[in-house]
Amino acid sequence: MRTETVPLSGPSPGTTRVLTRHHWGQEGSRPKVYLQGGLHADEMPGPLALYHLMPMLDAAEAEGRLKGHVVVVPLANPIGLSEWLLHKPVGRRDLEGAHNFNRGYPDLAALAGDALEGRLGDDPQANVATIRAAFASALAGAKIETEVDELRIRLMQASHDADIVLDLHCDHHAVMHFYASTARPEIADLLGRCTGSVLALIEDVSGGNAFDEAHTAPWRALRDRFGDRVPQPCFSTTLEYRGQGDVSDDIAARDAKGLMAFLAGAGVLTGGPAPAHGPAEELPLAGAVEFMAPIGGIVSWITRPGDRVTEGQVLGHVTDAARRRREEIRAPTTGILFRQELWTSCLKGQGLCHVAGREIRRQGDLLSD
């Protein structure tokens, strides 16, 4: 194992931060898998799972069972980790510009596309190497204006050439689920069976250029531009490790074992555990619909994440005790209630929950910001 410390310049004189990356296996070997946690810096199930994963990777490497290259960034957001307000971590957005740490990653197809003109031949694997080199060059020359810009670039410099990218997050209250594109469906199936995910939300372009999509969307865009000379070598996903309160060593150790099963199934190591679960149910992200609070007030639930619900079913209530008024929270579609908001109070118009269904209900940007 090799540990790499990557300096970040810091926002003001006298300040600096660092990213810590851990490497197992021979750099340049395939498959390369990149895992990170804590990009939203108030979401800790992923970082704790990676803490438990790392000794397992140590053992696999010491025993000669590691065949690929694994990169782990347990805490991918030192900016967010230091930003607290009124004794609470902010985590999701930076305090300087209120930008979501998991949006706005570089569009590698736009940055590298012109440089690839006339350079792609008939050998798909040679083209993969050429494209990855062009991505690296584009990232090296990318304009950096803010501290968050620099963080985005440094993260992608370590991950842009990976075969598999796992970005570990969590929700407020939620079942285990993940987001992925249609690329590499066999890997998505493996991931669901190894992690115990209830749900896989599938969409090729979700909008916002989140970290995971910034790794698959460029290959699709380049294929549209250059044709079938461009393969789809990368699988990337946002893994939602249940809710913010689901943090314990027992849970994290089980999740780490699931990740080892996934790495074994993906050919990164030998002798790992077998998948322990059935496949995740795959539904379109465009079929996941959010319910918005009709009034501000106290939120109470009569359902919980994982329940199967029908459109119009009462899921809970919002109560304005001062005016002795109560409004129902109703399922916006038929499907799986997979997440609920953390807070027990809300403002009018605030999102309260999501239900994933089969019927396409939305277009455009599909991710909540």
N, C-alpha and C positions, 0 to 999 in steps of 0.2 A: 504494500500500500504506500502511496505517495501523497503527501498533503501539499497543496498549493495555496498560497495566500496572494490574493489579487487586490492591490490597493485601489481604492476609489478616492477621487481627488478631494471630496468634501465641499460643502457649500460656501465656506467662508474662510478667511485666513486663520490658520492655527487649528483647523479641524481636518480630520481624515477618517475614513472608514475602510473596512476590508471585507472581501468575500473569501470564504474558505471553501475550497474544493478538495475532495478526496478521490483518489484514483486507485482502481484495482485492475490488474491485468496489464497486458502490454498495450501501450498507446499505439494506435494504428491497426490493431487487430479488430476483427469483426465477429459478431455484431457489437456495435457500440451502443450502450444504453446510458442515458442521462436521466437522473432523478433529482428533483429538488422539492423542498418544502418551505412553507412560511412566506411565499411570495405575498400573500395577504398576511400581514404580520400579526394579526390577532387570531390566526387559525393554527393551532398547535398539535392536532392529532398527527399530521404528516411528519413534522420534524421529530416527534417522539418515536414514530414508527421507523424513521430512518436511523435514529440513534440505536434502536434495537437491531436494525438490519446490518449495521456496519460490522459488529463482531462476527456475524454469520458470513459476511464476505471475507473477513480476515481468515476465518477457518477454511473456506473454500479455496482461497488463494494458497494458503499454506499447504493444503492437501493436494494441490495440483489439479483441482476440479474446475478452475476458472478458465474459460476458453475465449472470452471476448474482453472488451474493455468497458468497465463500469465507472461512471462519474457520479458522485453524490455531493450535492450542495444542500446540507441539512437546513440551513437558514439563509434563504436566498434574498432576503430584504433587510440589510442592516439599517437602511434609512427608516423603514416603517417600525422596526423593533425599538427605535429610540424615540418615536413620536407618540407621546401620551398626552392626553388632555383631561384635566379634572379627574385624575386618578384612574382613567380608563385608556386602554390602548386604542389608537385610531385604526391603524392596521391596513385598512382597505385602500385609503387614499392618502396622498402625501399632503402635509399641512401647508406647504408652500403654494401649490397650485391646484390642490384638490383633484389631482389626476388619479384615476384608478391604476394601481400598480400592475394590474393584469390586463391592460388595454394599450393600444397604440404601439405595438412592437414593429420593427422595421419590415417593410414590404420587400422581401428579398427578390422576388420576381421583377418588381419594378426597378430595383437598384441594380440588378445584375443582368437583366434581359438583353440590353443592347450589346453588352460585352460578350455575349454568347453567340451573336450572329456569325454564321460561317464557321463555327468551331465544333459543332456537333456532328458526329458521323453515324455509322450504322451499328456500332458496338454500344449497347445500352450501358454496360458497366463502365466503359471508358467515359461515356457521357455523364454518368453520375459523378465520377471523380472531377471532371471538368466543371460541372455545375457547382459542386461543393467548394472547389477552389475559387470560383467566381463569387460565391456567397461570402467566403472568408475575406476576399479582397474588398467587397462592398462594405462589410462590417468594419474593416480596418479604416476605410475612408469615410465612414458615416459622420455626419456633423453632430457634435455633442454640444448642447446649449445649457442643459440643466443637470443637476445631480441625478434626477430620475432617468434622463436620457442615457447618462453614462451607465447606470445600473442595467438598463435594458440591453445596451450593447454588450456589456461584459458577460451577462448571462447568455446571450445568444452566441457569443464567440466560443463558448464552451459547449454549446448544444447543437449548433446549426448543421453539423455533419454527423449527427447521431442517427442510427437506424431506428431507435425507439426513444421517445421522450415522455417521461411521466412527471407531470406537475401535480404535486399533492396539495390539495386544499381541503376545506370542509365547509359546511353550510351552518345555519343557525341551529335548527332542529331538523334532522334529515335522516333518510335511509342511505346506505352506501350506494353511490351511483357514479357514473362518469360520462364525460362528453367526448365524442370522437367523430371523425369523418368516415366516409365510406371506404377510404383507403385501407388496405390490409385488413379485411374483415376477419381473417383467421386469427390475427393478433387480438382484435377486439373480443372475440369469443374466448380466447385463452385468458385474457385479463379478467373478464367477468367470472370465469370459473375458478380463478385463483384468488380473487379478492372477495368473493361473496357478494358482488354488486347485485342489487335488486334490479337496477335499471341502467340501460345505456341510452343516452340521448344522442342521436346521430344526425349530423348535418355537415355538408361540405363547406359551406360558408356561413358562419354564424354572425359575422359583423363585429367590428371593434378591434380586430387583429389581436386577440388574446395570445398569450405565450404559446399555448399548444398549437393553435391554428397557424401561427406564424411559421411553423415548421412543415405543415402539410400543404397549406394553400399555395405557396410558391411553386411547388412541383406541379400542381394541377394547372396553375396559370401558365407555366412554361410549356406544359404539354399542349394546352390550347394554342400556344404561339408556334411551337416547333413540331407538333405532331407526336407520333408514337416513338420517336427517338428519345423521348423523355419518359422514363419509368416512374413509378411511385415507390421509392425505397424507404420512406419514413412513415412510421406510425407514431402519432402523438396524441396525448389525452390529458384532460384535466380530471383527476381522480378526486371525488368528494368523499372524504373519510367521515361520513355521518355528520354530527353536529359539534359545535364548539365545546360543549361540555363533555364530549366523549373522549376524555383524556385520562388514560390510566396505563400503567405498565402492562397489565394483563392484556388489554385490548391492543396496545401497540406491539407487543410481542407476537400476538396472533397475526396482526397485519404484516409484520416483518416476515413471518413464515409464509404468508401468502405471496409476498413480493419475491421471496426465494423460489417458490413454486413457479411463479411467472418467469423469472430469469432462466430457470431450468427448461421450461417449456419453450422459451424463445431461443434456446441454444447457446446461452451465455455461459452456462455452467452445467456440469454433470452431477448426478447424485443428489439433486435437490428433491424436496417433497413433491408429491403429486397434487394436482388441483383437488380441492376438497369440497367444491360447491358445484351447483348446476349453473347453466349459462344465465347471464343477465337478460332481462326482457328488453329488446331493442324497440325504441319508439322514436319518431321524428322530433327533433328539437322544436320544429315549427308547430308541433301539436301540444307543447307544454305551455299552459296558460296561467297567468298570474291573476289573483283576486286582489282588487284594490279596496281599501277601507272606505266605506260610504260616509262615515263620520269619524271624528276623533274620539278616543275613549279607552276603556279597559278591554283588553283582548282576552277572551276565554274560549277554550276549545272543547269540543265533544268528540273529536277525532284526533288521530295522531299520524305522523309520517309512516307510510307503508300501507295505510288503509286503501282499499279499492272503493272508489266513490262514483256516483252517477251525477250527471249534470243537473244542477239545481239542488242537490242534497245539501242540507244544513251541516256545515262543518264546525261552526262555533258562532260566537257573537262578539259584537263591539258594543259596549255599554257606556253611555253618558249618564253617570249617576246623578249629576247636578240637575239635569233636565228630565230625569227618569225616563230616558229613551234608550231603546235597545234595537240594534239592526243585526240581521243575520249575515253570516259569512257563508256563501253558497258556492258549491263546486262549479267552476267556470266551464268545465268539460267533463266527460266521462273518462276515467282512467285511474292512475295511481297518484294519490296525494304523497308527494315525495319530499316536500320541505315546508316548514312553517317558520315564521319570524321568531326571533329570540325574545323580543321585548313583550311585556304584558301590558303595554300601553301603545297607542299609535296616534298619528296625525291623520286627518282626512286625506284620502288619496294615496296613502302609503301602501306598498305591497305587503300582503300578509301571508300568502302561501302560493304554491305552484301545484298544479295537477297536470300530469303528463298523459296525453291521450293519443289515439291513432289518427284522429281527424286533423288535417292541417288547418290551423286557425290563424297563423301569423305569417307575415312576410317582413323583409328588411332586416334590420339589426335584431337579433333574437336573444341576445344576452342581456340580463339586467346589469345595469352599470353600478 
